[in-house]
């Protein structure tokens, strides 16, 4: 590999802003902020709006379209006669 053409690939700490969940993975993302981990390592810090710990899809709190008070059924009934099949 040539020197000086590859991005810096190192361990980076990602933090979920909504609940403080932290995880460490390897990345090329850069950051001006850093964090000191419990084991003494200092690494770049990337702040995230949501992660798998808080996203509704992963936590199971996602609302189903069919449970919105019959709106889907009302729509289907309203447009039932507009079929493209002949």
N, C-alpha and C positions, 0 to 999 in steps of 0.2 A: 504494500500500500504506500502511496505517496504521502509524505509528511506535509501538514499544513492545509490540506484540502477537505478534510473530514470534520464535521462538527464535534464538539466536545460531548462525549457520551458518558454520563456519570449518574450516580444516585441522586434523586431529587425527591423532596418531601412535598406531597400534595395535601392540602387541608381543605375540608368542606367548611365553608363559612357559616352554614346554618346550624351545624351541631358540633363542630370542632373535630370531627373524625379525621385522622391522619393516616396516610399510607405512604410507603416508600417504594419507589420503583426506579428503573433506569430510564433516562430520557435525555434528549438533546436540548430541551427547552431551557432558555436562560431566564434569570431573575436577578433583580437588584437586591431582593430581600433574602435573608438566610435565617435558618433556625438551628438551634442547638438541641440535639436529640438527648434522650435520657441516658444513652450509653456514651455520651461525650462527643459524638460525631457532629460536625457542622456541615450542613448541606443547603443548597438553594431551596427556597420556599415558593411554591406556586399555590395561589388561592383559587378555589373553585366555588361556583355558585351551588352546584349540586353534584352528588356522586351517587353510587349505587346504594349508599346508606340512607339517602333522603329522597331519591327519585320515586314518584308514585308507582311506576311500573315495577320496580324491584322490591318495594316495601309492601306491595299488595293493597295499597290504599287507592288504587286507580278506580275511577268511577266508570261504570259500564254505560254505554249509550242506551241500552235497552231498559235501564232502570231509571230513566229520567221522566217518570210520570206519564208514560204513554205517548210521548211526543213522536217517537219513531212510528208507532202504530198509526197515529193520527196522520202523519205524512204519507204513509203507505196507502191508507184509505183514500186520502185526498187525490193522489195521483195514480190510482190503480187503473183507471181507464186510459192512461197515456202510454200504453205498451207499444213498443216498436215492432212487435211481431204482427204479421198479417196472415 
